[in-house]
Amino acid sequence: MFALADVNSFYASCERVFRPDLKGKPVVVLSNNDGCVIARSAEAKPWIKMGTPWFQMKTERYPEKIYAFSSNYELYASMSARVMNCLEELAPKVEQYSIDEMFLDLTGVEHCMDLEDFGRQLRQHVYGCTRLTIGVGAGPTKTLAKSAQWASKEWKQFRGVLALTRESSANAETAFTPAGRRDLGRETALHASSMYWASGPRSIWP
């Protein structure tokens, strides 16, 4: 089994670690030379699109003050390393996938404890060490782990953790089928479906 840990709104979240007064406030991070928006907190996403030029933002009026930060890649690399260290304290093997995503090899873990309980333990440990929130998806392949992580972030009922195990495979098939997700928009449901079925779910269990 594999898991994918992904830091929520990584760049913006890193900035807020050192500005706790901005918790719950819309935050964006700008590209080199403050050209355009390259990262947004969840609170900023309804109003600001990725790639919005900074000069344009300065002339717009928003319902709430937007806090903008110049990109600080040394900070982000340092925080990424901290997250890796935290995960390595609990997981048998951790592989860096990107600056804000890490794959975990969970071989043997599923025999010791429930994987979703383990995912919640990872979330609590990383937050306690770094004040960053991660989403965790688990599955028998890396592709399914990534699909599960995406779903854990998009659908609030999973509360940031979703494990696609043998026991949950029937429920997973419903969750990743557009017809079975009437609570989702068509585009979102189709995206989830394409990610799940591209992995060949019918063949992953003997």
N, C-alpha and C positions, 0 to 999 in steps of 0.2 A: 504494500500500500504506500501511496505517496500523499503528501499534503503540499499545498501552496499557501504560503503566508504573504499577504499583501498589505502594505501600510496604507491606510486610508488618506487620500489627498496629501501625499507624502511631503512635497515641498512646502505647501501651506502649513501643514501640521508641524513641521520642523520649526518654522518661524514662530508658531504659537507656543511651542514649548518654552521659549524664552520671552514670550509676551503673554503670560496667562490672563492678562486683562482682556485679551482679544478672543477668549473662549466664547463661541457662539456668534462671533462677528464675521462678516464676509471679508475674506482675505484672498488676495491674488499675488502671484509671484511673476515677475517680468523676466524676459529673456535678456541676453547680454546687451549692455548699453540701453536697457529699459525700452526695448523695441516694442514688444507685444506680450500679451498674457500667455504664459506657458503652464500655469497651474492655478487651480482655484479650490477654495474650501467649499464644502457642501452648501454653505450659506450664500456663496457668491454665484454658484452655478445658475440659478434661475434668471439672473440679470446679465451675466457677462459670458460671452462665448470664448472658447479657446482661440487664441490668435488675434484677439481684439487689440488694435494698436493703442499704446499708452496715451499718445496725444489725443486720440479720440475719446478715451475714457475720461480724460481731464475736462472735457467740455460737456460731458453727459451729466444729467441729473438722475440720481438713483434714490430709491425709497429709503436707503440707509447708507451711512458713510462706508465707503470701500477702503480697506487698508491694503496698500500696495507695497511690496518689498522687491528690491533688486535681488536677483538670483545670487545665492551664496553657495557655490558648489562644494567648497571645503566643509561647510557645515553639514550639507546633505550627505556627503561621503562619511563624515564622522558619525552621524546619526545612523546611517545604514550599517556601519560596522558595529555599533552598539546593539542594534536589533539582531544582527547575526550572532553576536556573542550571547545574547539572551536566549535565542533559540537553541544554540549549541549546548546550553546548560541543561536542556530538557529532551532534545531530540537526538537519536542515535547518529544521524548524519544530515548535514545541512549543505545545500548547494546554492550559491548566489545565481539568480536568474536575471535580475536587473537591479538597479539601485534600490528599488522598493519592493522587490519580490524575491522570495527564497523558497526553493523546493526542499522538502523534508522527506527523507526515507524513513518510513514508519514500520519497517520490517520488525515483526515481533510485538509491536506496541498494541496491535488490535487483539492480541491474545491476552493482554494484561488489563486493558481497560477500554471503555467505550470511547471511540474516536472523537465523537463530538464533545464528550467531557474533556478529553485531552486537548482538543482545540480551544475550549474555553479556558483551560489551564494555561495554554500558551498565550492567549490574549491577556489574561490577568498578569502573567509574569512579565511580558514585554511592556505592558502599560506601567507596571510598577517600577521597572528599570529605566524606562525612557520617556514616559508620558505620551507615547504614541499608540494609537489604536490600530490593530491589524484585523483583517478578515482572514478566515482559514477555511479552505476547501480541501476535502480528502477524497481519494478515489484509487482504484486499482491501477490506473495509468496516470501519467503526468497531464495528459490532455483532459481526462475526466476530473482530475484534481483542480485544474484551472477552470473548468466549467463550473464545478461546485463552488469555487471561490467567487466566481462572477455572480452566481445565483445568491450566495450568502450576503453579498453586498447589495444586490438589486432588490431583494425581497426581504422586507423587514421581519417577517415571521421566523426567519432563520437566525436572527440576532447575531449575525456575523460569523456563524459557523455552520457548515453543512458537510456531512460525510456520506459519500455514495458507497455503501457497503452491500454485501450480499443480502442482508436482511432488509435494507431499505431500497433495493433495486426496483421493486414494483412501484413504490411511491415516487422514486426518481423518474421512472418512465413517464408517469403522469405529470410530474413537475416540469419536465422538459418537452412536453408536447403542447403545441399551441392550443389545441382543443381542450386540453386539461387545465389551462391557465386562463380562465375567463376573467380573472382579476387583473390581467396584464394587458397593456396595449399590444396591438397586433405586431408592430415592429419589434418590440422587446421580446415577445413570445417567440417570434420567428428566429431571432438571434439566438435565444437560449436553445431552441430546438436544433438549429444547425450545428451549434457547438457540441451538443450532446450526441446527436445521431451520427455526426462525422466520426465519432470515436468507435462506432460499431458496438453499442452497448449489448446487443443480443449475443455477442460472442465473447464477452469478458468473463462470464461465469460458466463453469463446466456443467 
